[in-house]
Amino acid sequence: MGSTLPFALSMGAVTFLLCVIWGGPFVEVLKRLRVGKQIRVELPEGHQSKAGTPTMGGIMIVGPVFAIVLVLNLVSVVRGSSLSGASILLPLFVMFSFALLGMYDDWQGIRRSRGTRPRGEGISGRVKMAMQIMLALVAAAIISLYDGGFQFANQIPIPLLNFAIPLHPILFIPISAFLIVGFSNATNLTDGLDGLAGIIIASAFAAYGVIALLQGQIFLVQFCFIMVGACFAFLWYNAHPAQLFMGDIGSLALGATLATIAIMTGQWLLLPIIAIVPVAETLTVILQVAYYKRTKGKRLFKMSPLHHHFELSGWSQTQVVQRFWLVGMLSAIVGVALALV
């Protein structure tokens, strides 16, 4: 543990600086290419002025993280000298594959309408969900069935009680896939205000970086804090008023990767605590839809996801982001504390 944390923190700082430096030209390129976000008309009035703001900003996170982590661990991966070194390929695969899916969805949303599909709408929800499920099942199967074995595969470590319940791969794989898909979409729902998704996910990755450090998974520690550095750099351009939006390329990839890291550390039961804000955002959408259908048109919240409800209740966008971040940071601290017990 001696040199692991300082090195990981240093790499996070280096990643932040590199991303901030190239972020400015990247934003200008997106502007010149007119890669602008289309804003849904039903969103609160304050959002309409954001139309045309460059999107697909997740490239700014995914690209540098993929390159830096791969280069750092390339020697260990090629030699196969360490299980941890080889296993770092899994979160890289999840991040890159979900980013490609998100990029395609973003690009389809930017293109002019074809047929009856309105501009601003990407690929169909069913197709996107099917692709997410397929990618998540592949990742879950690798964790469960990989010959070298992942330390926490096919079990449920119970926080506080210090024991694990064994799970057959038939159960472990679909549960893990559900987590990956669920948090991919939860992060996507959270990405609705300037700076919100980035700061919440950065806090969650920092928490799992500490958990991985306590377990001695040095490669995951490096990965998590490099991810934190990249998210902070993105926030440099995404802070209100945003110069850049994350897009599905970022939100789908970050959520899926976070869930993958949680599974690899064995502390995935703590994920709903550590990432309580995305969970709350998702639950409000589910409750809103169910209540609307059951009451034939009535609404439980003024608007879902949850951040829009508070916007319409009188909170400014900045207040929502800051207060949600405080909740997210405290929940991440609680999650780490539970992992320590």
C-alpha positions, 0 to 999 in steps of 0.5 A, spaced: 500 500 500 506 504 501 507 507 494 500 505 491 496 510 493 501 516 491 502 513 484 495 512 483 493 519 486 499 522 481 496 519 475 489 522 477 493 529 477 497 527 470 490 525 467 487 531 469 492 536 466 492 532 460 485 532 459 484 539 461 490 541 456 487 538 450 479 539 452 479 546 449 481 544 442 477 538 443 471 543 444 473 547 438 473 541 434 466 539 436 463 546 435 466 546 428 463 540 426 456 542 429 456 536 434 450 540 438 445 537 443 438 537 441 434 539 447 427 536 449 421 541 449 418 538 455 424 540 459 424 546 464 425 553 460 432 554 463 435 548 459 432 551 452 438 555 452 443 550 452 441 547 445 447 547 440 452 546 446 457 540 443 455 533 446 459 527 445 464 530 451 465 523 454 470 522 448 474 526 453 474 521 459 474 515 455 479 516 450 485 518 455 483 513 460 483 507 455 490 510 453 493 511 460 491 505 463 493 500 457 500 503 457 501 503 464 499 496 465 501 493 458 507 490 461 504 486 466 498 484 461 503 482 456 507 478 461 501 475 464 505 475 471 499 478 475 492 476 475 490 483 477 494 486 471 490 481 466 484 483 469 484 490 468 482 489 461 475 487 463 473 494 465 477 497 459 473 492 455 466 494 458 468 502 458 470 502 450 464 497 448 459 501 452 462 508 449 462 505 442 454 504 443 453 511 446 457 514 440 453 511 435 446 513 439 449 520 440 451 520 432 444 518 430 441 523 435 445 529 431 443 527 424 437 529 421 431 525 422 429 520 417 422 517 416 418 519 422 424 519 427 425 526 430 431 529 430 435 529 437 432 522 438 438 516 437 437 509 436 431 505 439 430 504 446 429 496 445 435 496 440 440 500 445 437 495 451 439 489 447 446 491 446 447 493 453 444 486 455 449 483 450 455 487 452 454 486 460 453 478 459 459 478 456 463 482 461 459 478 467 461 471 464 468 473 463 468 475 471 464 468 473 468 463 468 475 466 467 480 460 468 485 465 472 479 466 476 477 473 479 477 474 487 470 475 488 467 471 482 461 467 484 459 470 491 456 475 495 460 478 500 456 481 505 458 487 508 459 488 516 458 480 517 465 478 514 463 472 510 460 471 503 455 467 500 457 462 494 453 463 487 452 459 482 454 462 475 447 461 473 445 466 478 452 470 478 452 472 471 445 475 470 445 479 477 452 482 475 449 483 468 443 487 471 448 491 475 452 493 469 446 495 465 442 498 470 448 503 472 449 504 465 442 507 464 442 510 471 448 514 470 445 516 463 439 519 467 443 522 472 446 526 466 441 532 466 444 538 469 451 541 468 456 538 472 451 533 475 453 526 473 461 527 472 461 529 480 457 524 482 461 518 478 467 521 480 466 521 487 463 513 486 470 512 483 474 515 488 470 510 493 471 504 490 479 506 489 479 506 496 476 499 497 480 496 491 486 499 495 484 496 502 484 489 498 491 490 495 488 491 487 493 496 485 491 496 478 484 497 480 486 503 484 490 506 479 484 505 474 479 508 479 483 515 480 485 515 473 478 515 472 477 521 477 482 525 474 479 524 467 472 526 470 474 532 474 477 535 467 471 534 464 467 538 469 472 543 467 468 544 461 462 541 463 461 546 469 455 551 469 454 554 464 457 548 460 461 548 454 460 541 453 456 535 454 457 528 456 453 525 451 451 517 451 458 516 450 460 518 456 454 516 461 453 509 458 460 507 459 462 510 466 456 507 469 457 500 466 464 501 468 463 503 475 458 497 476 464 492 473 469 495 478 464 494 484 463 487 482 471 486 481 472 488 488 466 484 491 463 490 494 457 491 489 452 490 495 454 497 497 454 500 490 446 503 491 449 506 497 456 509 494 452 511 488 445 513 491 444 519 487 443 515 480 439 510 484 434 515 486 434 518 479 432 511 476 427 510 482 423 516 481 423 515 473 420 508 475 415 510 480 413 516 476 411 512 470 408 506 474 404 512 478 402 515 471 399 509 468 396 507 475 392 513 476 391 515 468 395 521 468 397 523 475 404 525 476 408 523 483 413 528 481 413 534 478 418 531 473 422 525 473 428 524 473 429 527 480 433 533 479 428 536 474 423 535 480 427 540 484 428 544 479 421 545 478 420 546 486 425 552 485 432 550 486 437 553 481 441 548 477 447 550 481 443 548 487 441 542 485 448 539 483 451 542 489 446 539 494 446 532 490 454 532 490 454 533 498 449 527 498 453 523 493 460 524 497 457 523 504 454 516 501 460 514 498 464 515 505 459 511 508 460 506 503 467 506 504 466 505 512 461 499 511 467 496 507 472 497 512 468 494 518 
